[in-house]
Amino acid sequence: MFLQLFFTVAFSAVPLTLYVPPLRSLNPFVETMEDLVLESRTYTNRVYPRVRHLWLRILDCLLCSTTR
């Protein structure tokens, strides 16, 4: 009974290991994401206040928070 349960759990966990990448292939991905964030930071800092202001105006319009 125990052996049968062991093999059932072991063989059901094997496909899950295919979804987890090895750490050596994860590091270049993390480095690429860090570079992307660093390169886009100046652009994001310049655009973000405008987008935020636009979003707040759209919400204000949709929610009709101003009285007429």
mmCIF file of the N, C-alpha and C atoms, coordinates in Angstrom:
data_MODEL
# 
_entry.id   MODEL 
# 
loop_
_atom_site.group_PDB 
_atom_site.id 
_atom_site.type_symbol 
_atom_site.label_atom_id 
_atom_site.label_alt_id 
_atom_site.label_comp_id 
_atom_site.label_asym_id 
_atom_site.label_entity_id 
_atom_site.label_seq_id 
_atom_site.pdbx_PDB_ins_code 
_atom_site.Cartn_x 
_atom_site.Cartn_y 
_atom_site.Cartn_z 
_atom_site.occupancy 
_atom_site.B_iso_or_equiv 
_atom_site.pdbx_formal_charge 
_atom_site.auth_seq_id 
_atom_site.auth_comp_id 
_atom_site.auth_asym_id 
_atom_site.auth_atom_id 
_atom_site.pdbx_PDB_model_num 
ATOM 1   N N  . MET A 1 1  ? 0.814   -1.188 0.000   1.00 0.00 ? 1  MET A N  1 
ATOM 2   C CA . MET A 1 1  ? 0.000   0.000  0.000   1.00 0.00 ? 1  MET A CA 1 
ATOM 3   C C  . MET A 1 1  ? 0.864   1.260  0.000   1.00 0.00 ? 1  MET A C  1 
ATOM 4   N N  . PHE A 1 2  ? 1.880   1.298  0.866   1.00 0.00 ? 2  PHE A N  1 
ATOM 5   C CA . PHE A 1 2  ? 2.754   2.463  0.952   1.00 0.00 ? 2  PHE A CA 1 
ATOM 6   C C  . PHE A 1 2  ? 3.533   2.658  -0.342  1.00 0.00 ? 2  PHE A C  1 
ATOM 7   N N  . LEU A 1 3  ? 4.019   1.577  -0.915  1.00 0.00 ? 3  LEU A N  1 
ATOM 8   C CA . LEU A 1 3  ? 4.786   1.658  -2.159  1.00 0.00 ? 3  LEU A CA 1 
ATOM 9   C C  . LEU A 1 3  ? 3.921   2.179  -3.300  1.00 0.00 ? 3  LEU A C  1 
ATOM 10  N N  . GLN A 1 4  ? 2.692   1.742  -3.344  1.00 0.00 ? 4  GLN A N  1 
ATOM 11  C CA . GLN A 1 4  ? 1.782   2.207  -4.384  1.00 0.00 ? 4  GLN A CA 1 
ATOM 12  C C  . GLN A 1 4  ? 1.505   3.703  -4.225  1.00 0.00 ? 4  GLN A C  1 
ATOM 13  N N  . LEU A 1 5  ? 1.313   4.162  -3.004  1.00 0.00 ? 5  LEU A N  1 
ATOM 14  C CA . LEU A 1 5  ? 1.102   5.584  -2.738  1.00 0.00 ? 5  LEU A CA 1 
ATOM 15  C C  . LEU A 1 5  ? 2.345   6.389  -3.099  1.00 0.00 ? 5  LEU A C  1 
ATOM 16  N N  . PHE A 1 6  ? 3.520   5.868  -2.769  1.00 0.00 ? 6  PHE A N  1 
ATOM 17  C CA . PHE A 1 6  ? 4.780   6.544  -3.087  1.00 0.00 ? 6  PHE A CA 1 
ATOM 18  C C  . PHE A 1 6  ? 4.926   6.746  -4.592  1.00 0.00 ? 6  PHE A C  1 
ATOM 19  N N  . PHE A 1 7  ? 4.690   5.700  -5.374  1.00 0.00 ? 7  PHE A N  1 
ATOM 20  C CA . PHE A 1 7  ? 4.825   5.805  -6.826  1.00 0.00 ? 7  PHE A CA 1 
ATOM 21  C C  . PHE A 1 7  ? 3.765   6.738  -7.420  1.00 0.00 ? 7  PHE A C  1 
ATOM 22  N N  . THR A 1 8  ? 2.574   6.740  -6.850  1.00 0.00 ? 8  THR A N  1 
ATOM 23  C CA . THR A 1 8  ? 1.526   7.631  -7.334  1.00 0.00 ? 8  THR A CA 1 
ATOM 24  C C  . THR A 1 8  ? 1.932   9.085  -7.132  1.00 0.00 ? 8  THR A C  1 
ATOM 25  N N  . VAL A 1 9  ? 2.431   9.400  -5.956  1.00 0.00 ? 9  VAL A N  1 
ATOM 26  C CA . VAL A 1 9  ? 2.860   10.776 -5.671  1.00 0.00 ? 9  VAL A CA 1 
ATOM 27  C C  . VAL A 1 9  ? 4.080   11.144 -6.506  1.00 0.00 ? 9  VAL A C  1 
ATOM 28  N N  . ALA A 1 10 ? 5.026   10.232 -6.635  1.00 0.00 ? 10 ALA A N  1 
ATOM 29  C CA . ALA A 1 10 ? 6.251   10.514 -7.389  1.00 0.00 ? 10 ALA A CA 1 
ATOM 30  C C  . ALA A 1 10 ? 5.944   10.774 -8.859  1.00 0.00 ? 10 ALA A C  1 
ATOM 31  N N  . PHE A 1 11 ? 5.129   9.952  -9.477  1.00 0.00 ? 11 PHE A N  1 
ATOM 32  C CA . PHE A 1 11 ? 4.849   10.131 -10.893 1.00 0.00 ? 11 PHE A CA 1 
ATOM 33  C C  . PHE A 1 11 ? 3.895   11.300 -11.162 1.00 0.00 ? 11 PHE A C  1 
ATOM 34  N N  . SER A 1 12 ? 3.128   11.691 -10.175 1.00 0.00 ? 12 SER A N  1 
ATOM 35  C CA . SER A 1 12 ? 2.280   12.863 -10.382 1.00 0.00 ? 12 SER A CA 1 
ATOM 36  C C  . SER A 1 12 ? 3.077   14.157 -10.218 1.00 0.00 ? 12 SER A C  1 
ATOM 37  N N  . ALA A 1 13 ? 4.195   14.111 -9.495  1.00 0.00 ? 13 ALA A N  1 
ATOM 38  C CA . ALA A 1 13 ? 5.019   15.303 -9.291  1.00 0.00 ? 13 ALA A CA 1 
ATOM 39  C C  . ALA A 1 13 ? 6.009   15.517 -10.420 1.00 0.00 ? 13 ALA A C  1 
ATOM 40  N N  . VAL A 1 14 ? 6.315   14.501 -11.193 1.00 0.00 ? 14 VAL A N  1 
ATOM 41  C CA . VAL A 1 14 ? 7.304   14.627 -12.266 1.00 0.00 ? 14 VAL A CA 1 
ATOM 42  C C  . VAL A 1 14 ? 6.900   15.677 -13.295 1.00 0.00 ? 14 VAL A C  1 
ATOM 43  N N  . PRO A 1 15 ? 5.659   15.722 -13.776 1.00 0.00 ? 15 PRO A N  1 
ATOM 44  C CA . PRO A 1 15 ? 5.326   16.772 -14.750 1.00 0.00 ? 15 PRO A CA 1 
ATOM 45  C C  . PRO A 1 15 ? 5.446   18.186 -14.190 1.00 0.00 ? 15 PRO A C  1 
ATOM 46  N N  . LEU A 1 16 ? 5.282   18.349 -12.879 1.00 0.00 ? 16 LEU A N  1 
ATOM 47  C CA . LEU A 1 16 ? 5.416   19.674 -12.288 1.00 0.00 ? 16 LEU A CA 1 
ATOM 48  C C  . LEU A 1 16 ? 6.842   20.194 -12.378 1.00 0.00 ? 16 LEU A C  1 
ATOM 49  N N  . THR A 1 17 ? 7.820   19.312 -12.389 1.00 0.00 ? 17 THR A N  1 
ATOM 50  C CA . THR A 1 17 ? 9.212   19.757 -12.483 1.00 0.00 ? 17 THR A CA 1 
ATOM 51  C C  . THR A 1 17 ? 9.520   20.319 -13.859 1.00 0.00 ? 17 THR A C  1 
ATOM 52  N N  . LEU A 1 18 ? 8.736   19.995 -14.855 1.00 0.00 ? 18 LEU A N  1 
ATOM 53  C CA . LEU A 1 18 ? 8.974   20.535 -16.191 1.00 0.00 ? 18 LEU A CA 1 
ATOM 54  C C  . LEU A 1 18 ? 8.617   22.017 -16.270 1.00 0.00 ? 18 LEU A C  1 
ATOM 55  N N  . TYR A 1 19 ? 7.751   22.510 -15.391 1.00 0.00 ? 19 TYR A N  1 
ATOM 56  C CA . TYR A 1 19 ? 7.348   23.903 -15.416 1.00 0.00 ? 19 TYR A CA 1 
ATOM 57  C C  . TYR A 1 19 ? 8.329   24.816 -14.689 1.00 0.00 ? 19 TYR A C  1 
ATOM 58  N N  . VAL A 1 20 ? 9.175   24.262 -13.849 1.00 0.00 ? 20 VAL A N  1 
ATOM 59  C CA . VAL A 1 20 ? 10.120  25.060 -13.077 1.00 0.00 ? 20 VAL A CA 1 
ATOM 60  C C  . VAL A 1 20 ? 11.443  25.089 -13.823 1.00 0.00 ? 20 VAL A C  1 
ATOM 61  N N  . PRO A 1 21 ? 11.876  26.281 -14.290 1.00 0.00 ? 21 PRO A N  1 
ATOM 62  C CA . PRO A 1 21 ? 13.142  26.338 -15.022 1.00 0.00 ? 21 PRO A CA 1 
ATOM 63  C C  . PRO A 1 21 ? 14.326  26.187 -14.076 1.00 0.00 ? 21 PRO A C  1 
ATOM 64  N N  . PRO A 1 22 ? 15.425  25.661 -14.573 1.00 0.00 ? 22 PRO A N  1 
ATOM 65  C CA . PRO A 1 22 ? 16.614  25.587 -13.724 1.00 0.00 ? 22 PRO A CA 1 
ATOM 66  C C  . PRO A 1 22 ? 17.138  26.991 -13.417 1.00 0.00 ? 22 PRO A C  1 
ATOM 67  N N  . LEU A 1 23 ? 17.814  27.144 -12.297 1.00 0.00 ? 23 LEU A N  1 
ATOM 68  C CA . LEU A 1 23 ? 18.277  28.460 -11.873 1.00 0.00 ? 23 LEU A CA 1 
ATOM 69  C C  . LEU A 1 23 ? 19.243  29.084 -12.860 1.00 0.00 ? 23 LEU A C  1 
ATOM 70  N N  . ARG A 1 24 ? 20.042  28.293 -13.531 1.00 0.00 ? 24 ARG A N  1 
ATOM 71  C CA . ARG A 1 24 ? 21.020  28.872 -14.462 1.00 0.00 ? 24 ARG A CA 1 
ATOM 72  C C  . ARG A 1 24 ? 20.335  29.525 -15.661 1.00 0.00 ? 24 ARG A C  1 
ATOM 73  N N  . SER A 1 25 ? 19.140  29.102 -16.018 1.00 0.00 ? 25 SER A N  1 
ATOM 74  C CA . SER A 1 25 ? 18.434  29.766 -17.107 1.00 0.00 ? 25 SER A CA 1 
ATOM 75  C C  . SER A 1 25 ? 17.541  30.889 -16.593 1.00 0.00 ? 25 SER A C  1 
ATOM 76  N N  . LEU A 1 26 ? 17.317  30.929 -15.292 1.00 0.00 ? 26 LEU A N  1 
ATOM 77  C CA . LEU A 1 26 ? 16.503  31.989 -14.710 1.00 0.00 ? 26 LEU A CA 1 
ATOM 78  C C  . LEU A 1 26 ? 17.316  33.265 -14.519 1.00 0.00 ? 26 LEU A C  1 
ATOM 79  N N  . ASN A 1 27 ? 18.607  33.154 -14.243 1.00 0.00 ? 27 ASN A N  1 
ATOM 80  C CA . ASN A 1 27 ? 19.455  34.322 -14.014 1.00 0.00 ? 27 ASN A CA 1 
ATOM 81  C C  . ASN A 1 27 ? 19.529  35.261 -15.210 1.00 0.00 ? 27 ASN A C  1 
ATOM 82  N N  . PRO A 1 28 ? 19.731  34.794 -16.443 1.00 0.00 ? 28 PRO A N  1 
ATOM 83  C CA . PRO A 1 28 ? 19.736  35.732 -17.577 1.00 0.00 ? 28 PRO A CA 1 
ATOM 84  C C  . PRO A 1 28 ? 18.393  36.439 -17.755 1.00 0.00 ? 28 PRO A C  1 
ATOM 85  N N  . PHE A 1 29 ? 17.316  35.746 -17.459 1.00 0.00 ? 29 PHE A N  1 
ATOM 86  C CA . PHE A 1 29 ? 15.996  36.372 -17.547 1.00 0.00 ? 29 PHE A CA 1 
ATOM 87  C C  . PHE A 1 29 ? 15.870  37.507 -16.537 1.00 0.00 ? 29 PHE A C  1 
ATOM 88  N N  . VAL A 1 30 ? 16.320  37.270 -15.307 1.00 0.00 ? 30 VAL A N  1 
ATOM 89  C CA . VAL A 1 30 ? 16.254  38.297 -14.267 1.00 0.00 ? 30 VAL A CA 1 
ATOM 90  C C  . VAL A 1 30 ? 17.137  39.481 -14.643 1.00 0.00 ? 30 VAL A C  1 
ATOM 91  N N  . GLU A 1 31 ? 18.327  39.216 -15.171 1.00 0.00 ? 31 GLU A N  1 
ATOM 92  C CA . GLU A 1 31 ? 19.217  40.297 -15.593 1.00 0.00 ? 31 GLU A CA 1 
ATOM 93  C C  . GLU A 1 31 ? 18.594  41.123 -16.707 1.00 0.00 ? 31 GLU A C  1 
ATOM 94  N N  . THR A 1 32 ? 17.944  40.463 -17.651 1.00 0.00 ? 32 THR A N  1 
ATOM 95  C CA . THR A 1 32 ? 17.291  41.177 -18.741 1.00 0.00 ? 32 THR A CA 1 
ATOM 96  C C  . THR A 1 32 ? 16.163  42.053 -18.219 1.00 0.00 ? 32 THR A C  1 
ATOM 97  N N  . MET A 1 33 ? 15.374  41.544 -17.271 1.00 0.00 ? 33 MET A N  1 
ATOM 98  C CA . MET A 1 33 ? 14.292  42.336 -16.699 1.00 0.00 ? 33 MET A CA 1 
ATOM 99  C C  . MET A 1 33 ? 14.838  43.549 -15.930 1.00 0.00 ? 33 MET A C  1 
ATOM 100 N N  . GLU A 1 34 ? 15.944  43.363 -15.203 1.00 0.00 ? 34 GLU A N  1 
ATOM 101 C CA . GLU A 1 34 ? 16.548  44.482 -14.481 1.00 0.00 ? 34 GLU A CA 1 
ATOM 102 C C  . GLU A 1 34 ? 17.034  45.547 -15.452 1.00 0.00 ? 34 GLU A C  1 
ATOM 103 N N  . ASP A 1 35 ? 17.674  45.137 -16.541 1.00 0.00 ? 35 ASP A N  1 
ATOM 104 C CA . ASP A 1 35 ? 18.139  46.093 -17.548 1.00 0.00 ? 35 ASP A CA 1 
ATOM 105 C C  . ASP A 1 35 ? 16.972  46.836 -18.174 1.00 0.00 ? 35 ASP A C  1 
ATOM 106 N N  . LEU A 1 36 ? 15.903  46.123 -18.447 1.00 0.00 ? 36 LEU A N  1 
ATOM 107 C CA . LEU A 1 36 ? 14.728  46.750 -19.040 1.00 0.00 ? 36 LEU A CA 1 
ATOM 108 C C  . LEU A 1 36 ? 14.132  47.798 -18.106 1.00 0.00 ? 36 LEU A C  1 
ATOM 109 N N  . VAL A 1 37 ? 14.062  47.481 -16.826 1.00 0.00 ? 37 VAL A N  1 
ATOM 110 C CA . VAL A 1 37 ? 13.518  48.431 -15.851 1.00 0.00 ? 37 VAL A CA 1 
ATOM 111 C C  . VAL A 1 37 ? 14.432  49.651 -15.737 1.00 0.00 ? 37 VAL A C  1 
ATOM 112 N N  . LEU A 1 38 ? 15.743  49.437 -15.693 1.00 0.00 ? 38 LEU A N  1 
ATOM 113 C CA . LEU A 1 38 ? 16.666  50.560 -15.567 1.00 0.00 ? 38 LEU A CA 1 
ATOM 114 C C  . LEU A 1 38 ? 16.626  51.463 -16.790 1.00 0.00 ? 38 LEU A C  1 
ATOM 115 N N  . GLU A 1 39 ? 16.517  50.883 -17.981 1.00 0.00 ? 39 GLU A N  1 
ATOM 116 C CA . GLU A 1 39 ? 16.491  51.687 -19.199 1.00 0.00 ? 39 GLU A CA 1 
ATOM 117 C C  . GLU A 1 39 ? 15.185  52.449 -19.338 1.00 0.00 ? 39 GLU A C  1 
ATOM 118 N N  . SER A 1 40 ? 14.096  51.890 -18.860 1.00 0.00 ? 40 SER A N  1 
ATOM 119 C CA . SER A 1 40 ? 12.809  52.549 -19.024 1.00 0.00 ? 40 SER A CA 1 
ATOM 120 C C  . SER A 1 40 ? 12.470  53.483 -17.868 1.00 0.00 ? 40 SER A C  1 
ATOM 121 N N  . ARG A 1 41 ? 13.317  53.548 -16.867 1.00 0.00 ? 41 ARG A N  1 
ATOM 122 C CA . ARG A 1 41 ? 12.998  54.340 -15.687 1.00 0.00 ? 41 ARG A CA 1 
ATOM 123 C C  . ARG A 1 41 ? 12.882  55.835 -15.992 1.00 0.00 ? 41 ARG A C  1 
ATOM 124 N N  . THR A 1 42 ? 13.792  56.384 -16.784 1.00 0.00 ? 42 THR A N  1 
ATOM 125 C CA . THR A 1 42 ? 13.723  57.821 -17.065 1.00 0.00 ? 42 THR A CA 1 
ATOM 126 C C  . THR A 1 42 ? 12.467  58.151 -17.860 1.00 0.00 ? 42 THR A C  1 
ATOM 127 N N  . TYR A 1 43 ? 12.135  57.310 -18.804 1.00 0.00 ? 43 TYR A N  1 
ATOM 128 C CA . TYR A 1 43 ? 10.928  57.530 -19.588 1.00 0.00 ? 43 TYR A CA 1 
ATOM 129 C C  . TYR A 1 43 ? 9.684   57.391 -18.712 1.00 0.00 ? 43 TYR A C  1 
ATOM 130 N N  . THR A 1 44 ? 9.683   56.393 -17.860 1.00 0.00 ? 44 THR A N  1 
ATOM 131 C CA . THR A 1 44 ? 8.528   56.159 -16.989 1.00 0.00 ? 44 THR A CA 1 
ATOM 132 C C  . THR A 1 44 ? 8.344   57.302 -15.999 1.00 0.00 ? 44 THR A C  1 
ATOM 133 N N  . ASN A 1 45 ? 9.440   57.794 -15.440 1.00 0.00 ? 45 ASN A N  1 
ATOM 134 C CA . ASN A 1 45 ? 9.330   58.896 -14.481 1.00 0.00 ? 45 ASN A CA 1 
ATOM 135 C C  . ASN A 1 45 ? 8.789   60.157 -15.135 1.00 0.00 ? 45 ASN A C  1 
ATOM 136 N N  . ARG A 1 46 ? 9.062   60.344 -16.408 1.00 0.00 ? 46 ARG A N  1 
ATOM 137 C CA . ARG A 1 46 ? 8.583   61.527 -17.108 1.00 0.00 ? 46 ARG A CA 1 
ATOM 138 C C  . ARG A 1 46 ? 7.115   61.379 -17.521 1.00 0.00 ? 46 ARG A C  1 
ATOM 139 N N  . VAL A 1 47 ? 6.713   60.170 -17.881 1.00 0.00 ? 47 VAL A N  1 
ATOM 140 C CA . VAL A 1 47 ? 5.367   59.951 -18.399 1.00 0.00 ? 47 VAL A CA 1 
ATOM 141 C C  . VAL A 1 47 ? 4.371   59.643 -17.287 1.00 0.00 ? 47 VAL A C  1 
ATOM 142 N N  . TYR A 1 48 ? 4.801   59.022 -16.225 1.00 0.00 ? 48 TYR A N  1 
ATOM 143 C CA . TYR A 1 48 ? 3.885   58.556 -15.188 1.00 0.00 ? 48 TYR A CA 1 
ATOM 144 C C  . TYR A 1 48 ? 2.999   59.651 -14.604 1.00 0.00 ? 48 TYR A C  1 
ATOM 145 N N  . PRO A 1 49 ? 3.526   60.838 -14.251 1.00 0.00 ? 49 PRO A N  1 
ATOM 146 C CA . PRO A 1 49 ? 2.621   61.862 -13.705 1.00 0.00 ? 49 PRO A CA 1 
ATOM 147 C C  . PRO A 1 49 ? 1.526   62.259 -14.697 1.00 0.00 ? 49 PRO A C  1 
ATOM 148 N N  . ARG A 1 50 ? 1.844   62.293 -15.981 1.00 0.00 ? 50 ARG A N  1 
ATOM 149 C CA . ARG A 1 50 ? 0.836   62.638 -16.983 1.00 0.00 ? 50 ARG A CA 1 
ATOM 150 C C  . ARG A 1 50 ? -0.241  61.561 -17.063 1.00 0.00 ? 50 ARG A C  1 
ATOM 151 N N  . VAL A 1 51 ? 0.187   60.301 -17.053 1.00 0.00 ? 51 VAL A N  1 
ATOM 152 C CA . VAL A 1 51 ? -0.774  59.197 -17.122 1.00 0.00 ? 51 VAL A CA 1 
ATOM 153 C C  . VAL A 1 51 ? -1.646  59.185 -15.872 1.00 0.00 ? 51 VAL A C  1 
ATOM 154 N N  . ARG A 1 52 ? -1.038  59.435 -14.744 1.00 0.00 ? 52 ARG A N  1 
ATOM 155 C CA . ARG A 1 52 ? -1.794  59.457 -13.485 1.00 0.00 ? 52 ARG A CA 1 
ATOM 156 C C  . ARG A 1 52 ? -2.828  60.578 -13.495 1.00 0.00 ? 52 ARG A C  1 
ATOM 157 N N  . HIS A 1 53 ? -2.416  61.737 -13.977 1.00 0.00 ? 53 HIS A N  1 
ATOM 158 C CA . HIS A 1 53 ? -3.346  62.865 -14.052 1.00 0.00 ? 53 HIS A CA 1 
ATOM 159 C C  . HIS A 1 53 ? -4.494  62.549 -15.010 1.00 0.00 ? 53 HIS A C  1 
ATOM 160 N N  . LEU A 1 54 ? -4.174  61.955 -16.140 1.00 0.00 ? 54 LEU A N  1 
ATOM 161 C CA . LEU A 1 54 ? -5.203  61.578 -17.105 1.00 0.00 ? 54 LEU A CA 1 
ATOM 162 C C  . LEU A 1 54 ? -6.164  60.560 -16.509 1.00 0.00 ? 54 LEU A C  1 
ATOM 163 N N  . TRP A 1 55 ? -5.625  59.556 -15.809 1.00 0.00 ? 55 TRP A N  1 
ATOM 164 C CA . TRP A 1 55 ? -6.459  58.518 -15.195 1.00 0.00 ? 55 TRP A CA 1 
ATOM 165 C C  . TRP A 1 55 ? -7.392  59.124 -14.148 1.00 0.00 ? 55 TRP A C  1 
ATOM 166 N N  . LEU A 1 56 ? -6.883  60.059 -13.344 1.00 0.00 ? 56 LEU A N  1 
ATOM 167 C CA . LEU A 1 56 ? -7.714  60.695 -12.327 1.00 0.00 ? 56 LEU A CA 1 
ATOM 168 C C  . LEU A 1 56 ? -8.823  61.526 -12.968 1.00 0.00 ? 56 LEU A C  1 
ATOM 169 N N  . ARG A 1 57 ? -8.530  62.174 -14.084 1.00 0.00 ? 57 ARG A N  1 
ATOM 170 C CA . ARG A 1 57 ? -9.571  62.949 -14.767 1.00 0.00 ? 57 ARG A CA 1 
ATOM 171 C C  . ARG A 1 57 ? -10.645 62.047 -15.360 1.00 0.00 ? 57 ARG A C  1 
ATOM 172 N N  . ILE A 1 58 ? -10.216 60.892 -15.899 1.00 0.00 ? 58 ILE A N  1 
ATOM 173 C CA . ILE A 1 58 ? -11.188 59.936 -16.448 1.00 0.00 ? 58 ILE A CA 1 
ATOM 174 C C  . ILE A 1 58 ? -12.074 59.396 -15.336 1.00 0.00 ? 58 ILE A C  1 
ATOM 175 N N  . LEU A 1 59 ? -11.469 59.036 -14.207 1.00 0.00 ? 59 LEU A N  1 
ATOM 176 C CA . LEU A 1 59 ? -12.269 58.554 -13.077 1.00 0.00 ? 59 LEU A CA 1 
ATOM 177 C C  . LEU A 1 59 ? -13.218 59.633 -12.572 1.00 0.00 ? 59 LEU A C  1 
ATOM 178 N N  . ASP A 1 60 ? -12.741 60.863 -12.537 1.00 0.00 ? 60 ASP A N  1 
ATOM 179 C CA . ASP A 1 60 ? -13.585 61.961 -12.093 1.00 0.00 ? 60 ASP A CA 1 
ATOM 180 C C  . ASP A 1 60 ? -14.788 62.109 -13.014 1.00 0.00 ? 60 ASP A C  1 
ATOM 181 N N  . CYS A 1 61 ? -14.540 61.983 -14.301 1.00 0.00 ? 61 CYS A N  1 
ATOM 182 C CA . CYS A 1 61 ? -15.628 62.085 -15.278 1.00 0.00 ? 61 CYS A CA 1 
ATOM 183 C C  . CYS A 1 61 ? -16.604 60.916 -15.133 1.00 0.00 ? 61 CYS A C  1 
ATOM 184 N N  . LEU A 1 62 ? -16.076 59.702 -15.000 1.00 0.00 ? 62 LEU A N  1 
ATOM 185 C CA . LEU A 1 62 ? -16.936 58.527 -14.922 1.00 0.00 ? 62 LEU A CA 1 
ATOM 186 C C  . LEU A 1 62 ? -17.760 58.488 -13.641 1.00 0.00 ? 62 LEU A C  1 
ATOM 187 N N  . LEU A 1 63 ? -17.172 58.885 -12.564 1.00 0.00 ? 63 LEU A N  1 
ATOM 188 C CA . LEU A 1 63 ? -17.858 58.813 -11.282 1.00 0.00 ? 63 LEU A CA 1 
ATOM 189 C C  . LEU A 1 63 ? -18.671 60.072 -10.989 1.00 0.00 ? 63 LEU A C  1 
ATOM 190 N N  . CYS A 1 64 ? -18.520 61.060 -11.831 1.00 0.00 ? 64 CYS A N  1 
ATOM 191 C CA . CYS A 1 64 ? -19.270 62.317 -11.685 1.00 0.00 ? 64 CYS A CA 1 
ATOM 192 C C  . CYS A 1 64 ? -19.141 62.866 -10.281 1.00 0.00 ? 64 CYS A C  1 
ATOM 193 N N  . SER A 1 65 ? -17.918 63.007 -9.818  1.00 0.00 ? 65 SER A N  1 
ATOM 194 C CA . SER A 1 65 ? -17.707 63.481 -8.460  1.00 0.00 ? 65 SER A CA 1 
ATOM 195 C C  . SER A 1 65 ? -17.920 64.980 -8.336  1.00 0.00 ? 65 SER A C  1 
ATOM 196 N N  . THR A 1 66 ? -17.965 65.690 -9.450  1.00 0.00 ? 66 THR A N  1 
ATOM 197 C CA . THR A 1 66 ? -18.238 67.132 -9.381  1.00 0.00 ? 66 THR A CA 1 
ATOM 198 C C  . THR A 1 66 ? -19.732 67.354 -9.503  1.00 0.00 ? 66 THR A C  1 
ATOM 199 N N  . THR A 1 67 ? -20.236 68.267 -8.742  1.00 0.00 ? 67 THR A N  1 
ATOM 200 C CA . THR A 1 67 ? -21.672 68.561 -8.814  1.00 0.00 ? 67 THR A CA 1 
ATOM 201 C C  . THR A 1 67 ? -21.914 69.646 -9.844  1.00 0.00 ? 67 THR A C  1 
ATOM 202 N N  . ARG A 1 68 ? -23.025 69.552 -10.506 1.00 0.00 ? 68 ARG A N  1 
ATOM 203 C CA . ARG A 1 68 ? -23.332 70.538 -11.549 1.00 0.00 ? 68 ARG A CA 1 
ATOM 204 C C  . ARG A 1 68 ? -24.384 71.484 -11.063 1.00 0.00 ? 68 ARG A C  1 
# 
